[in-house]
Amino acid sequence: MVLTVTGNLIYFSSVSDNTHRFVQKLGLTAHRLPLRTSDDTLLATEPFVLVTPTYGGGPEGGAVPKQVIKFLNVPGNRELIRGVIAAGNTNFHDSYCLAGDVIAAKCRTQLLYRVELMGTPEDVERVRTGLETFWKRTPSRLNA
């Protein structure tokens, strides 16, 4: 069974809950991807921005969480992605927020923001304000 969701923010957070805490600080309606890849993924029904952490600290692959890959392997979900927000750790140096770069390139969308772990207060304000502007410029509904 696949859970169908409406809303403009879909995110994945690992058990660390760093990304979850960041999304909560935004105060926007959001839907969380399942923690286990064995669980059914979500099915988006309208355009969305994806928020994802970056895994690993090097370019050898594995930057994008498997749960996010499973979600984006659903053609309808890929068609509705309008942007990516990547979280990461600056200790990863060149691989900081690499998952966002990978997803943006593969899904032919834009990397909107990079944030440190659970987001600084400045990250939260910049992203919240930026998303408001983004959705004014970008149709958020299929019939818009």
MARBA-371934 format. One record per atom (N, C-alpha, C): z, x, y; residue in one letter. Coordinates in steps of 0.001 Angstrom, whole numbers, plus 500000, padded with zeros to 6 digits. Layout:
<recs>
ZXYA
...
</recs>
This chain:
<recs>
500000500846498816M
500000500000500000M
500000500890501246M
499144500570502193V
499043501324503438V
499630500484504555V
500450501084505372L
501040500389506505L
500085500465507689L
499661499318508192T
498771499255509334T
499599499236510608T
499206500066511583V
499985500163512812V
499103499998514041V
499686499399515057T
499051499353516365T
499963500126517303T
499381500793518231G
500160501608519162G
499391502854519499G
499741503452520587N
498943504564521073N
499532505932520795N
500633506000520053L
501236507283519730L
501627507279518264L
501062508223517509I
501392508394516102I
501826509843515953I
502902510063515199Y
503402511426515100Y
503925511733513709Y
503986513040513443F
504647513513512242F
505792514417512670F
506905514298511972S
508036515181512181S
508608515547510827S
508896516811510653S
509500517277509408S
510986516905509394S
511690517359508378V
513111517053508274V
513922517675509408V
513372518661510100S
514083519242511255S
514223518223512383S
513330517246512408D
513313516178513411D
513044516664514836D
512571517900515019N
512264518378516366N
511207517512517043N
510118517243516345T
509054516424516932T
509539514999517152T
510326514493516235H
510894513150516379H
511739513059517652H
512576514055517878R
513416514055519083R
512555514112520349R
511483514892520311F
510580514952521458F
509966513580521734F
509452512947520699V
508821511629520858V
509840510610521361V
511060510649520859Q
512102509729521345Q
512340509916522836Q
512349511154523294K
512570511425524720K
511468510835525586K
510261510687525034L
509157510107525805L
509409508640526117L
510147507952525250G
510459506547525470G
509254505624525312G
508284506030524498L
507079505235524276L
507084504675522861L
506371503592522658T
506220503053521315T
505452504067520482T
505989504410519337A
505367505417518480A
505613505070517021A
504710505537516183H
504815505314514745H
504843506664514050H
505793506819513135R
505986508092512443R
505257508096511103R
504538509171510834L
503912509351509529L
505001509606508494L
504784509166507264P
505785509371506213P
506083510847505996P
507310511132505644L
507749512500505414L
507150513088504140L
507008512279503117R
506496512765501832R
505010512445501699R
504239513408501244T
502798513181501057T
502531512189499942T
503495511984499057S
503313511022497976S
503421509578498474S
503979509385499663D
504070508042500243D
502729507651500860D
502491506338500935D
501274505857501589D
501275506285503048D
500096506573503549T
499980506963504944T
499763505734505812T
499711505936507104L
499479504843508041L
497986504618508223L
497626503437508644L
496254503104508993L
496271502628510435L
495677503398511306A
495633503047512725A
494618501936512953A
494941501034513876T
494035499930514174T
493522499982515609T
493985500952516377E
493490501122517740E
493603502593518111E
492900503010519153P
492936504419519552P
494360504916519762P
494569506198519429F
495911506779519502F
495834508253519867F
496981508762520288V
497200510193520460V
498131510609519338V
497816511729518710L
498605512258517605L
499517513368518107L
500783513313517706V
501746514375518022V
502114515047516701V
501994516374516655T
502256517085515408T
502915518430515651T
503787518835514741P
504303520198514806P
503276521156514199P
503481522429514427T
502676523472513798T
503548524167512766T
502991524367511591Y
503701525068510526Y
503238526515510462Y
504125527373510029G
503781528769509796G
503670529566511071G
503594530854510903G
503534531724512061G
502326532618512074G
501315532299511307G
500142533157511274G
498860532394511099G
497738533082511246P
496431532425511200P
495902532176509790P
496695532455508751E
496184532370507383E
496000530947506865E
496204529950507671G
496057528564507237G
497412527922507062G
497405526628506892G
498654525914506695G
499333525483507974G
498669525634509119A
499284525258510397A
499462523753510519A
498536522985509946V
498584521527510044V
499373520976508852V
500417520195509123P
501202519623508022P
500330518779507084P
500614518857505798K
499830518119504790K
499850516608505043K
500938516088505566Q
501024514661505854Q
500033514273506948Q
499828515157507905V
498865514915508982V
497442515000508422V
497199515949507556I
495883516068506923I
495568514797506143I
496536514312505363K
496332513079504590K
495981511921505520K
496706511786506615F
496455510729507590F
495053510849508188F
494663512047508552L
493359512250509190L
492205512240508186L
492498512321506905N
491451512200505892N
490986510760505723N
491681509819506345V
491245508420506353V
490207508291507476V
488948507995507140P
487898507959508163P
488230507084509378P
488820505923509151G
489161505044510271G
490173505669511213G
491096506442510683N
492073507126511525N
491400508205512362N
490524508985511739R
489804510036512484R
488979509446513619R
488383508290513376E
487545507655514405E
488349507209515615E
489618506940515434L
490438506388516517L
491273507430517261L
491278508672516820I
492071509689517509I
491416510013518858I
492235510035519903R
491718510297521252R
492285511573521851R
493289512139521203G
493873513374521703G
494996513830520805G
495410515087521021V
496464515700520215V
497489516352521135V
498740516209520769I
499831516938521404I
500461517774520296I
500509519080520516A
501035519970519483A
502377520542519900A
503286520574518948A
504579521228519152A
504573522517518356A
505292523498518857G
505336524773518163G
506457525634518681G
506476526837518185N
507503527795518550N
506803528999519168N
507193529370520382T
506532530502521050T
506716531796520262T
507671531834519340N
507819533011518476N
506600533212517574N
505765532163517442F
504544532268516624F
503435533005517369F
503659533348518632H
502726534121519462H
501347533465519491H
500314534115518950D
498949533585519001D
498786532294518209D
499710532023517312S
499633530801516506S
500447529659517105S
500970529856518314Y
501747528816518998Y
500915527542519123Y
501386526459518545C
500731525143518595C
499330525158517978C
499105526043517042L
497796526179516405L
497318524885515745L
498231524086515220A
497832522824514576A
497038521950515547A
497413521935516805G
496689521149517803G
495269521632517998G
495080522939518035D
493731523509518169D
492868523149516964D
493445523271515774V
492710522979514536V
492296521509514502V
493223520616514778I
492932519179514737I
491922518799515809I
492094519299517020A
491165518970518102A
489748519399517737A
489600520578517163A
488270521066516783A
487676520238515649A
488458519983514621K
487935519250513459K
487650517793513764K
488432517190514642C
488261515766514952C
487455515549516229C
487002516624516831R
486199516550518061R
486897515730519142R
488131516103519380T
488925515452520408T
489557516534521268T
490457516167522127Q
491040517150523034Q
492505517425522730Q
492866518684522922L
494274519064522848L
494843518784524230L
495724517795524308L
496242517359525608L
497390518229526097L
498335518566525198Y
499520519320525595Y
500012520180524454Y
500663521282524835R
501426522121523918R
502875522064524391R
503797521833523461V
505216521779523834V
506026522663522899V
507096523194523425E
508000524061522664E
508964523208521844E
508900523354520519L
509801522684519583L
510033521209519914L
511205520857520446M
511482519446520738M
511205519095522192M
510562520000522912G
510173519726524293G
511276519974525299G
510929520686526340T
511854520891527451T
511833519636528323T
512782519474529225P
512717518333530141P
511396518302530929P
510895519480531278E
509612519551531991E
508464519080531101E
508491519467529807D
507477519004528857D
507482517487528766D
508663516918528648V
508796515469528491V
508200514753529694V
508553515165530888E
508045514520532096E
506536514705532236E
506052515916531978R
504613516212532081R
503810515367531089R
504289515264529866V
503575514501528838V
503652513006529124V
504826512505529485R
504979511075529767R
504037510658530908R
504072511396531993T
503211511095533142T
501743511275532783T
501459512353532051G
500078512625531657G
499501511569530738G
500301511066529805L
499807510019528905L
499530508723529658L
500359508420530614E
500119507219531427E
498765507319532124E
498493508446532720T
497207508675533388T
496068508682532377T
496283509346531244F
495274509442530192F
494822508064529730F
495784507164529461W
495413505847528946W
494801504959530026W
495037505250531280K
494342504511532348K
492865504885532376K
492571506143532046R
491184506632532045R
490479506389530720R
491246506251529641T
490703506149528292T
491005504765527732T
489990504046527297P
490274502732526707P
491253502857525540P
492335502094525619S
493344502158524570S
493152501075523514S
492328500143523784R
492049499077522828R
490581499119522444R
490276498680521257L
488893498706520784L
487977497850521630L
488482496764522173N
487627495868522942N
487713496136524435N
488366497202524832A
488522497510526260A
487262498140526808A
</recs>
